[in-house]
Amino acid sequence: MALEAPLDRRTRGALVEAAARRHLLDAGLRDIASNARYRGGELDLVMLEAGARGIPRVVFVEVRYRSGKDFGDGAASIDGRKQRKLVHAAQLFIASHRQFAHADCRFDVVFADGDPERPNLRWLRDAFRADDP
């Protein structure tokens, strides 16, 4: 009987991000980009949501996975430093995608745990604001 090798970190991350993307698409958001890398930060998912007054909303989504509860849930890892990095990357994204220059923006977090192939997901809308300290 052969034992399955544990998934490496990159594979786990890809599986969890794919599950989060499916969840958000099922909720009505649309894909714009994934793993958008900028100097000093990366945006896991960038989605588009129908906003108020017909103005689209760009949703920057950070996906956090924890295999266990030993070090807290994913929320514990979104500290002020991480928030600033995400805001900076979002600003660079908007600067390079001028069609979204006047769109509302929001920062969401999808927390995942359990089996990375079928993770338990919790979606926290408006997890923090760009102007939070």
N, C-alpha and C positions, 0 to 999 in steps of 0.2 A: 504494500500500500504506500503510494507516494504522498508525501506531505506537500501541500501548496506553499510556495515561497511567500513570505509576507510582501505586501505591496510596498514599493519604495515611495518616498514622500511626494515626488512629482506625480506619480500615477494616482496616488490617493487624492492629491489636490485636483487633478484633472477630472476624476470621477465625481468628486463633491461639487466642483464648479459646474459640471454638466448637469447634475441633479438640481442645483440651485437655478440654473438658467431655465431648465424645463419648468420648474415650479413658477418662476416669474413669467415666462411666456404663457403658461396656462392661466395666470392671473390677469393677462391682457397687456403686459408690457411687450415692447418690441426690441429686438437686438440692434445695437449700434456697433459695439466693439467688445472684445474680450482681451484680457491680458495686455492692455495698452501700457507700454513701458515708457517712462520718462525719467530723465535724470532726477534721481532722488525719490522715485516712487513708481508704483504700478497700480493700475486700476483693474481689478479682477473682471468686473462686468460693467458695461455702460449700456443702459437701456433707455428707451423712450416711452413715456406714459402720456396719455391724453391729459392735459391740464385744464385748469379752470379758464373760462373765457376763450376756449379754443386755442390757447397758447400751450404748446407742448412742454413737457417737463423732462429734463434729462436727469436720470437716476443713476448715480454712481454707487455701485454695490460692492462692498467688501465681503468676501466669503471666508468664514473662519470655521475650521474643523478641529475638534478635540476628540481623541479616541477614548478618553476617560475623563474623570472629574478630579484627578489628582492636583491639577494646577488651575482649577476653576474652569468656567465655561468660556466660550469665545469672547464674551463681552469683556472679560478681564484683560484681554490683550489689545483692546482698542483704547489706548491711553492718549493723552494730549499730543505726544510726539507723533504717534501713528496718525492721528486725525490731521495734524498739520501737513504731514507728508501726502495724505490723500487729497486734501484741499489743494495743495500745490500741484499735484498731478492733474487734478480736475481743471485747474486754471489753465494749465498747458494744453490739455485736451481741447477745451473751449477755444483757446487761441488758435489752435490748428484746425478747428472745425467751425469756421465762422458762421455756418448756417444755424448754429445753436447759440450764437452770441446773445440773443435776447430771450432765450428760453429760461423758464424757471429751472432751478436745480435742487436736487435733494440727495442726501447721503443716507443710504440704507445699509444694513448689515444682515447677512444671512448666516445664522449660527447652525452648525451641523455637528452631530455626534453619531455614534453607533457605526454600523457597517458602512464603509465608504461607497460600496456599490449600491446600497439602498439606505442612505443616511436619513436620520430624523432631522428635519429642517424647521427652523424658527426664523421668520422674517420680521425684522424690526425696521419699520418704516421711519424715516426721519430720525435716525439714530443720533445724529449730531448735526450741528449747523456750522457753516463755514466761518461764522464769526464767533463761535465758542472759543473761550480762552484756552 
